[in-house]
Amino acid sequence: MGEITVSAQHIDHLVPDPASAYGAPYMQAYATLAASNRGRPVAEIIPLLRKAADAALLGFTGADLVEQAKAISSGARYELRVRVTGG
């Protein structure tokens, strides 16, 4: 299970918000990657996750991305705890 801290004004970088003009929410990209990369090697998935995290302007660590890639590769459920800060 991972954890990330996101400011309230940037929560739309993580989850889709129909009221926001931001167009690259990470969880949407993660779901797409999970659906299309199950069973692939972790090393192939990590750069795809990094690209999605960078596009969403989220600071996942390398260890975070490895954990997520392992979940995608194995088809395991991945839970991300989100801490939202004011401002």
N, C-alpha and C positions, 0 to 999 in steps of 0.2 A: 504494500500500500504506500503510495506516495503522498507528498504534501507540498503545497505551494502557497505562497502569500501573494495576493493580488490586491491592488488598491481598488476601492469601490468605483472609481472613475474608469478603471480599465477592466472590469469584470467581463465586458463584452469581448475582450481578447481571448477569453477562455471559453465562454458559453455563448451561443447565438442569442442575440437580442434584436427582435424585429424593429425596435425603436432606434437602433443604432445604425450608423452608416458604415461601421467597421465591418470589413468583409472577410476576415480570415480567422474566425474563432477556432481555437485549438481543438476543442473537444469534437467538433464536427470533422476536422481533418483526421483526428485520432480514430474516430469511428470508421471513416472511409479506409484508412490504412489497415485497421484491424480486419475489416471485411475482405480486403483483397490480398493480405500478406500472411495469413495463417499458414503455418508450416514452413515458412521461409526462414533462412538462417538469421539469427539475431543481428549479425554484422551487416546484413543487407537492409535491415529495417531501421537501424539507428540513424543513418544519414537522412532517411525520409522523415523520421520524427524530428531531427534537428532542424530540417528545413521548415517544417510546420511550426515548431516552437519559435524559430527566428522570425517567421512571417507574422506570428501572433505577438511578437515582442515579449515573450515570456522567458524567464531565466531558469529553465530546467538545467540541472547539473547533468554531467555525463552519466553519473550513477542513476539518476532519475530516468534518463532515456534508455539505459540498459534494462532497467526493471520493466519499463513499459514495453520495450521490444521483446523481452522474454515472454511477457503476457500475450502479446500479439502472436508470436511464433507458436506458442503452445495452445493458444485458444483459451487461456485462463482468463477469468474475470479480473479486471484491474480497477482498484478503487483509488481515487485521488481525493485527499482531504484538501479543501480550499479554505484558507484563512483570508478573510476580506478585511482590509484596513481602511479607515476613513481617509478620504482625500485621494 
